[in-house]
Amino acid sequence: MVDSDIRMLCDWKKCEVGELNVLEDHVHLVVSVPPKVSISNLMGVLNGAGSLGGTITLDGQNNPDAIFVFKSAGAFNIAALSKIICNYLAAQYP
């Protein structure tokens, strides 16, 4: 994550960045967090926690050996009724 990404995520959570210093292996961040946002929630967002809500389509481009890797540095949640559609398999097995 770079400086602008951290600032964008903090802005999205309505948090105000006081100071930010991005180093090679860690980050120094001074941030004001509103009462409605928990520190753990903000850190989950900044540490790479992710979620899936809705539909994501993976396109194997007709390659039966296509591999998709999802990597998250934190928790990963999948909302109820979410779908992951793989185009290659869907084309073979309607």
C-alpha positions in Angstrom: 0.0 0.0 0.0 1.3 3.4 -0.8 0.7 6.8 0.8 -2.2 7.7 -1.4 -3.9 4.3 -0.8 -3.7 4.7 2.9 -5.1 8.2 2.7 -7.9 7.1 0.5 -8.9 4.3 2.8 -8.8 6.6 5.9 -10.9 9.1 4.0 -13.4 6.4 3.1 -13.7 5.5 6.8 -14.1 9.2 7.7 -10.8 9.2 9.5 -8.4 12.2 9.4 -4.7 11.5 8.7 -2.5 13.6 10.9 0.9 12.2 9.9 1.9 9.4 7.6 5.3 7.9 6.9 5.5 4.8 4.7 8.7 2.9 5.1 9.9 -0.3 3.3 8.6 -2.7 5.9 6.2 -0.7 8.1 4.1 2.4 8.3 3.9 5.2 10.9 0.4 6.6 11.0 -1.2 9.2 13.3 -5.0 9.3 12.6 -8.1 10.7 14.2 -10.8 8.1 14.3 -14.5 9.1 14.7 -16.4 7.3 17.5 -18.5 5.3 15.0 -15.4 3.6 13.6 -13.6 1.0 15.7 -9.8 0.9 15.7 -9.9 -2.8 14.9 -12.2 -2.1 11.9 -9.8 0.6 10.6 -6.8 -1.6 11.1 -8.5 -4.4 9.3 -9.1 -2.2 6.3 -5.5 -0.9 6.3 -4.0 -4.3 6.9 -5.6 -5.8 3.8 -8.7 -7.4 5.2 -11.1 -7.9 2.4 -14.6 -8.9 1.6 -16.8 -10.1 -1.2 -20.3 -8.9 -1.5 -22.1 -9.5 -4.8 -20.7 -11.3 -7.8 -17.2 -11.7 -9.1 -16.5 -13.2 -12.5 -13.2 -15.0 -13.1 -12.3 -15.4 -16.8 -10.0 -18.3 -17.6 -10.0 -17.3 -21.3 -10.7 -20.9 -22.3 -7.6 -22.2 -20.4 -8.5 -25.3 -18.5 -5.3 -24.8 -16.4 -6.2 -21.3 -15.4 -5.4 -20.6 -11.7 -6.9 -17.8 -9.6 -5.3 -16.8 -6.3 -6.9 -14.6 -3.7 -4.5 -13.4 -1.1 -5.4 -11.3 1.9 -3.1 -10.1 4.7 -6.1 -10.1 7.1 -9.6 -11.5 7.5 -11.6 -12.2 4.4 -15.4 -12.3 4.6 -17.9 -13.4 2.0 -21.4 -12.0 2.3 -24.5 -14.3 2.1 -25.7 -14.8 -1.5 -22.3 -13.8 -3.0 -21.3 -15.6 -6.2 -18.0 -16.5 -7.8 -18.4 -17.4 -11.4 -15.7 -19.1 -13.4 -16.3 -18.4 -17.1 -14.3 -21.4 -18.4 -16.3 -23.9 -16.3 -19.6 -22.2 -16.9 -19.0 -22.5 -20.7 -18.3 -26.3 -20.4 -21.1 -27.1 -17.9 -24.2 -25.0 -18.6 
